[in-house]
Amino acid sequence: MPRAPAKIRRRYVEGQTEVCPWDVEETLLFGVTPIFGPPCMFKTLDDWRHQWSRWRNLILPKCIEHRPGTRPVAMYVCGELPPRELGTQLPESNGYWRVDVRDGNGRSTQHWLNVPEPFMEREVRHLQRIGVVDAAEARRHREWHRRTLGSYFDYPLEMSTYE
């Protein structure tokens, strides 16, 4: 059976093709790059907003397609979605990831990334409760999660579609 041609999403700026760097795409999607942590270009909330406004139209549709029932971390950091709150106190030494984002006044806000239940509500339930995810997308999420176990590697990075 022949493979379907890959969808290449191009962004043209002044006649040039601009490709989202892999570390920026992973950070906007997951909050950190699994290998290096947050890149140095994401120091303040303004940095997050600038990069998210620049790459939102590329990353959000791919996230909904390849990771149904989830949304990019940048949507929580930039305030487009209300954050998920911790339900109970986390153990003192834990391996959970978080992003500390400073606003213009120097105040830091923590965004927890991979905290499981019962410490934090599952993302798909949170998004259903606030009306972002419908029943069809929640069904696709269950199928996706059963197939991939929520793997980070199921999402195709934009740079991998170019040579």
Secondary structure as GFF3:
##gff-version 3
##sequence-region A 1 163
A	DSSP	beta_strand	11	13	.	.	.	ID=ss1
A	DSSP	beta_strand	16	18	.	.	.	ID=ss2
A	DSSP	alpha_helix	22	30	.	.	.	ID=ss3
A	DSSP	alpha_helix	45	66	.	.	.	ID=ss4
A	DSSP	alpha_helix	73	77	.	.	.	ID=ss5
A	DSSP	beta_strand	98	102	.	.	.	ID=ss6
A	DSSP	beta_strand	108	112	.	.	.	ID=ss7
A	DSSP	alpha_helix	123	129	.	.	.	ID=ss8
A	DSSP	alpha_helix	135	148	.	.	.	ID=ss9
A	DSSP	three_ten_helix	152	154	.	.	.	ID=ss10
A	DSSP	three_ten_helix	158	161	.	.	.	ID=ss11
###
